[in-house]
Amino acid sequence: MDRDQLVVRDRAVFVVGDSLGEGTKPYLPGALRGWKVSQSVATSRFLDEGVSIVRSRGSLPAVVVFALGTNNDPHQVSVFRD
C-alpha cells in the first residue's frame, strides 16, 4: 500500500468507550490539537452498547477508537466475535 493512502487528511476522530474513556475525555482534545474529537464514553458501558452506538451514528470519521471490553466477562469471548 502506498504511504499516502495511510495519511488521514480529515483530522477527525470518534471515541466510544467505557469508564477508562471517561478518564481520558478531558485530555484528548488538548492532546490531539488540530483534530475534531467526538466522544461517547460512559461508566460501566458494555461492548454491545458501544457497537450499537457506532452502528447508529450513520457516518463515521476515518479514525474510530473503540475502547471497550473492560466491563465484559473475559470468559465470554464470543461477545467480541459477534
N, C-alpha and C positions, 0 to 999 in steps of 0.2 A: 504494500500500500504506500502511496506517495505521502510523504510527511505533511504536505499542505492539506491533505484530506483530514488530518488529525487535529488541525488547528480549529479551535472554537472561535468563530467570528462573532456570533451573537453571545455576548458575555452575560448570560442569564443562567441561573441555577435554581432548581426547585428541590427543597429538602423535605422529606417526610420521615418523621422519627418518633421515638418514644421519649422517656424522661432524660436519656442522655442527650437527645436533641434539645430538650428544654434547657439543659445546662449550657449548651453552646450557642443557643439562639441569639443572645445579646452580642456575641462576639463575632459571628460570621460576617455581617455586613462590613465591619471595620477591617477584618482580615482579608476580605475579598473586595477591596476597593476597586471601583470601576466595573463591578458586576451588579446586575439586578438580582437580588437574593429574595426568593419567596420561600416561606417555610410553613409547614403544617406539622407541628410537634405537640405531643401530649403525654402526660404522665400515664403510665400503665397501658399504653397503646400496644395492641397485639398485631401480629403480622397481617392477618386477614383485613383488619380495619385499614391499614396502610395501603394494601393492594386496592381496596375499594376507593380510597381517596385518589390514588393515581389514575385508576380507570375512569373516574368521574370527572377528571379535570378537562377532558376534551382535547386540549393541546398541551404539549409539554415542551420546555426548552431542550436544547441539545444535551444539557448536563442535568442529570437527576441523581440525587444522593438518597438512597433508600437505606436508612439506618434503623432497622428494626430487627427483632428476634430476641432481645433481652428478656422479654416477658413470656415468651413461649417456652413450653416444656421441651428441653433439649432431647428428650427421648422420643418425641413426636416429630421426627424429621420429615415425615410425609407432608406436613403443612408447608414446608419450604419447596416442595416439588409441585404442588398444585397450583 
